[in-house]
Amino acid sequence: MQQEWIEKGNKYLANTYKRFPIGIAKGEGCWLWDMTGRRYLDFLSGIAVCNLGHANKSIVEALATQAQKLLHVSNLFYTEAQVKAAELLVEHSFGDKVFFCNSGAEANEAAIKLARRYSWKNHGEGRSEIIVMENSFHGRTIATLSATGQKKFQVGFEPMLGGFTVVPFNDIGAIETAASEKTCAVLLECIQSEGGVFVAEKEYLKKLREMTEARDILLILDEVQTGIGRTGKLFGYEHYGIEPDIMSLAKALGSGFPVGAIVAKDRVMDAFEPGTHAATFGGNPLASAAVEATINAILDEGIVAKCQAIGAYLAQGLATLRQEFPFIVDVRGMGLLLGIEFAMDVGPIVQDFLAEGVILYASKGNVVRLLPPLIVEKEEIDIFLEIAHKIFERQNVR
């Protein structure tokens, strides 16, 4: 049956993903089952989406309850669910206002538009350039692709949109040189997850915040992957002792239900007025119910603290493996967003893990990215480390 659905998928679905040769039938906690009944330990979490694991009871119940009351009415009306979701985001972040959309790319589009609109209202025309980072990833729309500092994603879609200046990551001097009277914002990720799991340095972000504040250049943090507890804080910026002007969210925000958002200070969000930006499905009652249930579960169940502890446990296990296997070049990241850099192509390693019943994925530059659900237990980390050791031992003798 599984092969039949794979063949149908190849026939009917656009060829835009290099899919694993398995069909997923169900999930529970940190585990997935394919259509043959085989179980897999999930260290991908739907690409940093399922932070609370699969079939989380709180999320399922929230969606079922809301679906029986109201699915959609449009943003021409207030709904209790959307206001509650926005209130939670504001209460637990730097922001004052929330704009809801449907995805990370849409959230970054909204952030780009808001930055330009703010600058236009406060500084007039001609101040629309945004500084972005080499190795970054911000989405698949033309604007967010243009803001992405990786050429491989842009090939065949040129010309890219103007208005973006690309500089090296973790290089404050490069930003100071690139900034001009035309610059309205700087956009970056706390951790370049798609770019190879490179972490922003604390001093770098501190100096960047000081520079942008002095020039009234907005600081936009793309927290699509680092938000909602993934790094061991509710939001990644909390590690740095700074606050951005705009933050984009998606992925884990709805625990698998499609939803995105930007959070911003009043002085910035006030640049949006009726008619300047919109999203038909943004923050609809179902999405908002998922957001509310997700954030409440993260807060009430101590998920952030658990992520810190389990992330440190996993990192220590990886450090031990690195000492034993010289082809492991580096281990880096925060919380449960970790990358293992290898001295060789990691495609076969990813397939070896799949064959052993572990789902994970590669990132740029021979990096295997680890994104387990934040509810993962030490016993499941131990299973992963045991399998990793077995795979790396085989690699050692090749």
C-alpha positions as CSV (number, residue, x, y, z in Angstrom):
1,M,0.0,0.0,0.0
2,Q,2.8,2.4,0.8
3,Q,4.5,2.0,-2.5
4,E,1.2,2.5,-4.3
5,W,0.7,5.9,-2.6
6,I,4.3,6.9,-3.3
7,E,3.7,6.2,-7.0
8,K,0.4,8.1,-7.0
9,G,2.2,11.0,-5.3
10,N,4.9,11.0,-8.0
11,K,2.1,11.1,-10.6
12,Y,-0.1,13.8,-9.1
13,L,2.2,16.0,-6.9
14,A,4.5,18.8,-8.2
15,N,8.1,17.7,-8.2
16,T,9.2,20.4,-5.8
17,Y,10.5,18.2,-2.9
18,K,13.1,15.4,-2.7
19,R,10.9,13.2,-0.6
20,F,12.0,10.3,1.6
21,P,10.7,7.0,0.1
22,I,8.2,6.5,2.9
23,G,4.6,7.5,3.5
24,I,3.7,8.7,6.9
25,A,0.5,7.3,8.3
26,K,0.4,8.7,11.9
27,G,2.4,10.2,14.7
28,E,2.5,10.4,18.5
29,G,4.9,12.3,20.6
30,C,8.4,12.0,19.1
31,W,7.5,9.1,16.9
32,L,6.1,8.6,13.4
33,W,4.8,5.5,11.7
34,D,4.9,4.8,8.0
35,M,2.2,3.0,6.0
36,T,3.8,-0.4,6.7
37,G,3.6,0.1,10.4
38,R,7.3,0.8,10.9
39,R,8.2,3.3,13.7
40,Y,10.6,6.2,13.3
41,L,12.2,8.5,15.8
42,D,11.5,12.0,14.5
43,F,14.4,14.4,14.8
44,L,13.0,16.8,12.2
45,S,9.7,17.8,13.7
46,G,8.2,18.8,10.4
47,I,11.2,21.1,10.0
48,A,10.9,22.8,13.4
49,V,7.1,22.8,13.4
50,C,6.0,20.1,15.8
51,N,7.7,21.5,18.9
52,L,5.0,19.8,21.1
53,G,5.3,16.5,19.2
54,H,2.7,14.8,17.1
55,A,-1.0,14.4,18.0
56,N,-0.6,16.7,21.1
57,K,-3.8,16.4,23.1
58,S,-4.0,20.1,23.9
59,I,-3.7,21.1,20.2
60,V,-6.1,18.5,19.0
61,E,-8.8,19.4,21.5
62,A,-8.4,23.1,20.8
63,L,-8.8,22.7,17.1
64,A,-11.8,20.3,17.5
65,T,-13.5,22.6,19.9
66,Q,-13.0,25.7,17.7
67,A,-14.0,23.8,14.5
68,Q,-17.4,23.2,16.0
69,K,-18.0,26.9,16.6
70,L,-16.4,28.9,13.9
71,L,-14.0,28.3,11.0
72,H,-13.7,31.6,9.2
73,V,-15.3,35.1,9.1
74,S,-12.5,37.2,7.7
75,N,-10.5,40.0,9.3
76,L,-13.4,42.5,8.9
77,F,-14.6,41.2,12.3
78,Y,-13.1,40.6,15.8
79,T,-12.9,37.0,17.1
80,E,-12.2,35.9,20.6
81,A,-9.7,33.3,19.4
82,Q,-7.6,35.8,17.5
83,V,-7.5,38.4,20.3
84,K,-6.5,35.8,22.8
85,A,-3.7,34.6,20.5
86,A,-2.4,38.1,20.0
87,E,-2.6,38.9,23.7
88,L,-0.5,35.9,24.6
89,L,2.2,36.9,22.0
90,V,2.3,40.4,23.3
91,E,2.3,39.5,27.0
92,H,5.3,37.2,26.5
93,S,7.4,39.2,24.0
94,F,8.8,42.6,23.4
95,G,6.0,43.6,21.2
96,D,2.8,45.7,21.4
97,K,0.9,44.5,18.3
98,V,0.5,41.4,16.2
99,F,-0.3,40.9,12.5
100,F,-1.3,37.3,11.6
101,C,-0.7,35.6,8.3
102,N,-0.3,32.0,7.1
103,S,3.4,31.1,6.8
104,G,7.0,32.2,7.5
105,A,7.4,33.6,4.0
106,E,4.3,35.7,4.4
107,A,5.5,36.9,7.8
108,N,8.8,38.0,6.4
109,E,7.0,39.7,3.5
110,A,4.9,41.6,6.0
111,A,8.1,42.5,8.0
112,I,9.7,43.9,4.8
113,K,6.6,45.9,3.9
114,L,6.2,47.2,7.4
115,A,9.9,48.3,7.5
116,R,9.5,50.2,4.2
117,R,6.2,51.7,5.2
118,Y,7.6,52.9,8.6
119,S,10.6,54.5,6.9
120,W,8.4,56.1,4.2
121,K,6.1,57.6,6.9
122,N,9.0,58.8,9.1
123,H,11.8,59.7,6.7
124,G,10.1,60.1,3.3
125,E,10.8,58.5,0.0
126,G,14.1,56.9,-1.1
127,R,14.8,55.1,2.2
128,S,13.9,51.5,1.4
129,E,17.1,49.4,1.3
130,I,17.3,46.4,3.6
131,I,20.6,44.8,4.7
132,V,20.5,41.0,4.8
133,M,23.0,38.3,5.5
134,E,25.0,35.8,3.4
135,N,23.9,32.3,4.1
136,S,20.4,33.4,5.2
137,F,17.0,32.0,4.3
138,H,13.8,33.9,4.5
139,G,11.3,32.2,2.3
140,R,10.2,31.2,-1.3
141,T,8.2,34.2,-2.5
142,I,10.1,36.6,-4.8
143,A,10.6,39.2,-2.1
144,T,11.8,36.8,0.5
145,L,13.9,34.9,-2.0
146,S,15.5,38.2,-3.0
147,A,16.3,38.8,0.7
148,T,17.8,35.3,1.0
149,G,21.6,35.2,0.9
150,Q,21.9,31.9,-0.9
151,K,22.2,31.9,-4.7
152,K,21.2,28.2,-5.0
153,F,17.6,29.1,-4.1
154,Q,17.5,31.9,-6.7
155,V,18.7,30.1,-9.7
156,G,16.1,30.1,-12.5
157,F,14.0,32.7,-10.8
158,E,16.0,35.8,-11.7
159,P,15.9,38.7,-11.8
160,M,15.6,39.1,-8.1
161,L,14.0,42.2,-6.7
162,G,16.2,45.2,-5.8
163,G,16.4,46.8,-2.5
164,F,18.4,44.2,-0.6
165,T,22.1,44.4,0.2
166,V,23.9,41.2,1.2
167,V,26.7,41.3,3.8
168,P,28.6,38.6,5.7
169,F,27.0,37.2,8.9
170,N,28.5,38.0,12.3
171,D,30.4,41.0,10.8
172,I,29.3,44.3,12.3
173,G,31.8,46.2,10.3
174,A,30.3,45.0,7.0
175,I,26.9,46.3,8.2
176,E,28.3,49.6,9.2
177,T,29.9,50.0,5.8
178,A,26.8,48.9,3.9
179,A,24.4,51.1,5.8
180,S,23.5,54.4,4.1
181,E,20.9,57.1,4.0
182,K,18.9,54.6,1.9
183,T,18.8,51.9,4.6
184,C,15.6,51.3,6.4
185,A,16.2,47.9,8.1
186,V,18.5,45.0,8.8
187,L,17.0,41.5,8.6
188,L,18.7,38.4,10.0
189,E,18.2,35.1,11.9
190,C,19.5,34.4,15.4
191,I,20.5,31.0,14.0
192,Q,20.9,30.4,10.3
193,S,19.2,27.1,10.4
194,E,18.9,26.5,6.6
195,G,22.3,28.0,6.1
196,G,24.2,25.4,8.2
197,V,23.2,26.2,11.8
198,F,25.4,29.2,12.4
199,V,24.6,31.2,15.6
200,A,24.7,35.0,15.8
201,E,27.4,36.1,18.3
202,K,26.2,38.0,21.3
203,E,28.5,41.0,20.9
204,Y,27.5,41.2,17.2
205,L,23.8,41.5,17.9
206,K,24.4,43.9,20.8
207,K,26.4,46.3,18.6
208,L,24.0,45.9,15.8
209,R,21.1,46.9,18.0
210,E,23.0,49.9,19.2
211,M,23.8,51.0,15.6
212,T,20.3,50.5,14.3
213,E,18.8,52.4,17.2
214,A,21.1,55.3,16.7
215,R,20.2,55.6,13.1
216,D,16.5,54.7,13.3
217,I,17.1,51.7,11.2
218,L,14.7,48.9,12.1
219,L,16.0,45.6,13.4
220,I,14.0,42.6,12.0
221,L,14.6,39.2,13.5
222,D,13.4,36.2,11.5
223,E,12.4,33.8,14.3
224,V,10.4,31.4,12.0
225,Q,12.6,28.5,13.2
226,T,14.1,29.8,16.4
227,G,10.8,31.0,18.0
228,I,8.3,29.1,20.3
229,G,10.9,27.6,22.6
230,R,13.2,25.9,20.1
231,T,16.5,27.5,21.4
232,G,15.8,27.1,25.1
233,K,14.1,30.5,25.3
234,L,10.5,31.3,24.2
235,F,12.1,33.5,21.5
236,G,15.7,33.5,20.3
237,Y,16.4,37.2,20.9
238,E,16.1,36.6,24.6
239,H,19.5,35.0,24.6
240,Y,21.1,38.3,23.6
241,G,19.7,40.9,26.0
242,I,18.2,43.0,23.2
243,E,14.8,43.6,21.6
244,P,14.1,43.8,17.9
245,D,11.7,46.2,16.3
246,I,9.9,43.5,14.3
247,M,9.9,39.7,14.8
248,S,8.6,37.2,12.3
249,L,7.1,33.9,13.5
250,A,5.6,30.7,11.9
251,K,6.6,27.0,11.9
252,A,5.9,25.9,15.5
253,L,3.5,28.8,16.2
254,G,0.5,26.7,15.4
255,S,2.0,23.2,16.2
256,G,1.4,22.1,12.6
257,F,-1.6,24.2,11.8
258,P,-0.5,26.8,9.1
259,V,-0.1,30.2,10.7
260,G,2.5,33.0,10.7
261,A,2.8,36.4,12.4
262,I,4.8,39.4,12.9
263,V,5.2,41.1,16.3
264,A,6.2,44.7,16.5
265,K,6.4,47.8,18.8
266,D,3.5,50.2,18.5
267,R,5.6,52.9,17.0
268,V,6.5,50.6,14.1
269,M,3.2,48.7,13.7
270,D,1.3,52.0,13.5
271,A,2.8,52.4,10.0
272,F,0.2,49.8,8.9
273,E,-3.2,51.4,8.5
274,P,-6.5,49.9,7.1
275,G,-5.9,48.9,3.5
276,T,-2.0,48.9,3.6
277,H,-1.6,45.1,4.3
278,A,-3.9,42.1,4.7
279,A,-4.2,38.3,4.7
280,T,-7.6,36.7,4.1
281,F,-6.9,33.7,6.2
282,G,-4.5,35.3,8.6
283,G,-5.3,34.5,12.2
284,N,-8.6,32.8,11.4
285,P,-10.3,31.2,14.3
286,L,-8.8,27.7,13.8
287,A,-5.3,29.1,13.4
288,S,-5.7,31.3,16.4
289,A,-7.0,28.5,18.5
290,A,-3.8,26.5,17.6
291,V,-1.6,29.5,18.5
292,E,-3.3,30.0,21.9
293,A,-3.1,26.3,22.7
294,T,0.5,26.0,21.6
295,I,1.7,29.0,23.7
296,N,-0.2,28.0,26.7
297,A,1.2,24.4,26.6
298,I,4.8,25.8,26.1
299,L,4.3,28.0,29.2
300,D,2.3,25.7,31.4
301,E,4.2,22.5,30.9
302,G,7.7,24.0,31.4
303,I,8.7,23.2,27.8
304,V,11.3,26.0,27.6
305,A,13.3,24.9,30.6
306,K,13.0,21.3,29.5
307,C,14.4,22.3,26.1
308,Q,17.4,23.9,27.8
309,A,18.2,20.8,29.9
310,I,17.5,18.2,27.1
311,G,19.4,20.3,24.6
312,A,22.4,20.5,26.8
313,Y,22.2,16.7,27.3
314,L,22.1,16.1,23.6
315,A,24.9,18.6,22.9
316,Q,27.1,16.8,25.4
317,G,26.4,13.5,23.8
318,L,27.3,14.9,20.4
319,A,30.5,16.4,21.9
320,T,31.5,12.9,23.0
321,L,30.9,11.5,19.5
322,R,33.0,14.3,18.1
323,Q,35.9,13.3,20.3
324,E,35.7,9.7,19.0
325,F,35.1,10.4,15.3
326,P,37.5,12.8,13.6
327,F,35.2,13.3,10.6
328,I,32.9,15.3,12.8
329,V,34.1,18.9,12.2
330,D,31.9,20.8,14.6
331,V,28.7,20.7,16.7
332,R,26.9,24.0,17.1
333,G,23.5,25.5,17.8
334,M,21.2,26.3,20.8
335,G,18.6,24.3,22.7
336,L,17.2,21.7,20.4
337,L,18.3,23.4,17.2
338,L,21.7,21.7,16.7
339,G,23.9,21.0,13.7
340,I,26.6,18.4,13.2
341,E,29.1,19.4,10.5
342,F,31.0,16.6,8.8
343,A,34.1,16.4,6.7
344,M,32.2,14.6,3.9
345,D,28.9,14.6,2.1
346,V,26.1,14.0,4.5
347,G,23.5,12.6,2.0
348,P,24.5,9.0,2.7
349,I,24.5,9.6,6.5
350,V,20.9,11.0,6.4
351,Q,19.9,7.8,4.5
352,D,21.8,5.6,7.0
353,F,19.8,7.2,9.8
354,L,16.5,6.6,7.9
355,A,17.4,3.0,7.5
356,E,18.0,2.7,11.2
357,G,14.6,4.3,12.0
358,V,15.6,8.0,12.6
359,I,14.3,10.9,10.6
360,L,16.6,13.9,10.3
361,Y,17.7,16.2,7.5
362,A,20.7,17.9,6.0
363,S,21.5,21.6,5.9
364,K,24.0,23.7,3.9
365,G,27.7,22.7,4.0
366,N,27.7,19.0,5.0
367,V,25.6,19.7,8.1
368,V,23.1,17.3,9.6
369,R,20.4,19.3,11.4
370,L,18.8,18.0,14.6
371,L,15.3,19.3,15.4
372,P,13.6,16.9,17.7
373,P,10.3,17.8,19.4
374,L,10.9,19.8,22.6
375,I,9.1,17.1,24.5
376,V,11.8,14.6,23.7
377,E,13.0,12.6,26.7
378,K,16.5,11.5,27.7
379,E,15.6,7.9,26.8
380,E,14.9,9.0,23.3
381,I,18.0,11.1,23.1
382,D,19.9,8.0,24.2
383,I,18.3,5.9,21.4
384,F,19.4,8.5,18.9
385,L,23.0,8.7,20.3
386,E,23.3,4.9,20.2
387,I,22.2,4.7,16.6
388,A,24.5,7.6,15.7
389,H,27.4,5.8,17.3
390,K,26.7,2.7,15.3
391,I,26.4,4.7,12.0
392,F,29.6,6.6,12.7
393,E,31.5,3.4,13.5
394,R,30.5,2.0,10.1
395,Q,31.5,5.3,8.5
396,N,34.9,5.1,10.2
397,V,35.7,1.8,8.4
398,R,34.6,2.9,4.9
